[in-house]
Structure formats: C-alpha cells, structure tokens
Amino acid sequence: MLLPARHLPIRPSRFIITFALIFAFIWWHSHVLTHTQPVQIADALEGAQEQLQSGHASLANATLGFQTVIAISSEDQSSPTAWRQRGLLAAAKRTGLEVNIRQSRRIPDDELATFRARASPLNRERPPVGSARAWIAHLDALRHVVAQNISTALILEDDADWDVRIRSQLAPDAGIPRLIREILGYKQVEPGAGIVGPDNSTLHLVSPPMLEESPYTRDFDLIAFGHCTAITTPFSTTLTMDEEDTTLLPAQRLRALDDRYAYTPLPNFTRRVIKSPHPTCTYAYGVTLKGAQKLLERLGNGGGAAFDNEVGGLCWGNGRRKKPKKNGADPEGPGQEEQHDGLRCVAVSPEVIHAQRLVLDGNDEDGDTSLVEAQNREGWAADSMAVEQISGAAQGEELKRSNTAADDHPGHDQRKQPQKQLDIDQDRYSDPDSHGWRLWGIDVKPKLQKEKEEKRKSHFFTMNIMYSARCNAHVRPEEKLVQCLPTDEELDRYTT
C-alpha cells in the first residue's frame, strides 16, 4: 500500500546535496573575507561586528587618507643582505597599502661635503655622513612633493613597520583621526546640523564627505605618525582618546628615545595626540604641500646634526619659543617670547609606525643595523684612519724637508714644527658606490665585514607595535598572528 506523498521519507541524496550547498556557501563566504582582496584583511582581523560597535565601520583607504605614500630608501637591492625594501613591500601587500619606493640618488662628493660643512647656528653641530645622506634623501622626497604639486603625502623610511590593523587605526571615524581633527580646531557634524561649540568664530566644521577626501583636514604642516619620542613643550596641547585603543601594547612594554618609562605614566591602551610637540626620529610623517615647502625653505641647506632634530625644533612652539638664557640667567618671564615661523605640527603618541630592527645575535657592535647609524660609525672610523694616514704623510714630508735643509746647511739646529690641525668635517666626503672614503685625495676604506659575520644568526623585532605587518606578512589569516617584539634585555639595549 502506497503512503501519501507528505509522509514519504527524506531521500539521503537530497539531504547530502542540501548540506553540501550550505557548507559550500559558508566556506566561500569565509574564503572571500579572509583570502581575497587585501582591503578586507583588517576587517577579518577585528571582525565586522566589533568594528561597528566601536564606531570603526570603515577602513582607511590604500594611502591612509593621503594623496600618496612615498618610501625613501638608500638600500642596495643587489646586496645579498638587503631586507628593508622587501619587508616594506611585503608589509604593504599584507595590509593592502599602496607604497611608492623612491630610491635615493647617488649624492656627488662635493655636494655631500658642502652639505656636511654647514654647522648649526645654535651649537655648531654638523651631520655625520650617514645623517647627511638621510637628510638629503628626505629633502629630495619633499622636493618631489612640491614639484608634483601633491596636496598631502605620507613619507616613510624604508625600515618602517606598523600593525596589521593600521587601516582600522586610521579609518576616518577612528579615534586617531578624530583627535587630530579636534586638536586642529575641527568638529564633525552631520549634514544639516547647526553650528555647535563654545566659539563659533574659530570652529571649523567638517562633514562625512569631506572626511573621505582628507580625514586629517589640511590645516597642518606635519603629522608625526612614526617617531621614537614626542616630547610635550610649554606650548603643547594634548588630547586623549576616551575609549581604549586595543591595538596598543600595555604601557610597560612601550619604550621611547632614551627614556624607558616615557609611556608608563599613561594608563594601558591609551592613545593621545599632541599639538606643538617636539618629535624625534622620522620613521613616518604626513605633510601638506605648504608643509613641504616650509621644510625645504628652512632645512633645505642643512645646518645641524640630523634632519629629525631640526624638524623637532621647528615643530616646537608652532611659532613661539622662549628667548635664550643670557649669561646663564633664567629665561625672561611670560610675555617675553620671541616669534619664529615654525611648523603647525601634530604627533600621535604612542606612535603608530616604528622601525624594524635586524639584530645579529651575539654582536654588541653590529647588532643595531640602522643604515644611518652604520654609515655614521663607518664614517667616524674612516675619519680616524684618515687622520692617521695624513699625520704619517705629514711627518714624512717634514722629515724629508728637514733632511734637505740639513744637507744644505750642515750643522743647523733642526727643530720639529708643530703638526697642523685639520678640519675633518669640512673636507671629508664619501663614495657610496666603491664603499670607500676619500680625504684630501687619500683613499680610506673601512674594514670589510668578515664572511662569517654575514652568516651569523639574526632575528627581527619592532618596538611598540603589537602585530608587526612585516613579521606577519606571510602568516595566513587562519593562522595565529605573531608578536615580533624585543626581549626585556633588548628593550633596555635598544631604547632608541
């Protein structure tokens, strides 16, 4: 006897097909979110629901809200030990950023020598060879911004590193851009809303469409996103996020330049922005077209120990600076400030971008592989060797002249003439292609690194960044992210 159709049992094939279709849809949906477009990587890391709850429903674009991202690099990619540019591009791909690498040009010897000869008017300091090269590379990048009429640019150094969630950190509605806009005097309003604020004459209003084009506004000269410290000054204004920033490390794990406790006064997961700071290090900074022009006008000819120090001095006070002490006396009181045409600067603290370090295990001398510091050390060594060679040559010439004089005037009392003091800073220049140095026509080559040094074990770390984009460049989304952090010993050793 046949059963009614509604009582027929479910065929196993139909059940299997239905289950397979559901499973395939879920797998495909998950695959699209986590494996395909790089723009969705940050979404997958934090989760769409979490972003909506925290107000970060959108992500920063591929240039983090700037017209372009420029990375300056003097690294020789033909070297077997080259790692900076490769890591930078891998980090950019991991986070879906568009980074344009600008290879530093070969600086003519006479240009470098002239640049290094200019001393700071304040302390008479001059840049070592590595600092001078870095300075000129930054100036060339700023000249490119001006020549191409670029409205806003983010300038990176080639060892820059950031968290894998940087696009949510710098989303237009996220805490950092909001605080930057607020400290610059802007307040966001919805279309059609009335003017609000205690002082309508000085309050600027921005609407959501404007934020998509310029999330930080354009009322700044420089924003320090990547630094090794940002000191507050008597003229600084500071704003702190209301909500916790869970992309930050705990405060006790953060380090700043020469100050291991710089961030520990802050509560954990606390981010702030500073107007009129004194930043040090230039791992990453945003500039407007006008800001680039000001930097070139004031720093284009050099004159100081390092580019970042001079930038920090221009940011300090935003046009106000205490008069210098007179004869060791205290500075003059309030109202006795002198004006200078400084920069309109903002710093994010703790920084969003830091520099990755390559550490050669067991080597105290070469463990810090900053290109600038390495070139400075080699330059100092070359200077020392050159002085020895020139001193020996000068003594030989003096002896030769003395012998000639003795032959011409037998019995004449021979007196040793004092050696002339030579100014190394003004006359020394380097040749990067030959990896040698010339000083007054004498070749001085630094000691070459032994082959066994190149084979030494090494590892990378990045300070103050929870999940390094470089270290996680090849970690698949379903795998656990790694924390590429220094040990406690390295934290103390590599404070800078």
Secondary structure, DSSP 8 states (H G I E B T S, - for coil): ----GGG----HHHHHHHHHHHHHHHHHHHHHHHHS-GGGHHHHHH-HHHHHHHT--S---TTTTSSEEEEEE---TTSTT--HHHHHHHHHHHHT---EEEE-----HHHHHHHHH---TTT-----HHHHHHHHHHHHHHHHHHHTT-SEEEEEETTEEEBTTHHHHT-TTSHHHHHHHHHTTEEE--TT----SS-TTT-EEE-HHHHHH-TT-S--SEEEEE-SEEEEEEEEEEEE-SS--TTS--GGG--BTTBTTSSTTS-TT--EEEEEEEEE--SEEEEEHHHHHHHHHHHTT--SS-HHHHHHHHHGGGSEEE---STT-----TT-EEE-----EEEEES-SEEEEEEEETT-TTTS---HHHHHHHHHHHHHHHHHHHHHHHHHHHHHHHHHHHHHHSTT------------HHHHEEEETTTTEEEETTEEE------HHHHTS-EEEEETT-SSBTTTTTT--TTS--------HHHHHHT--
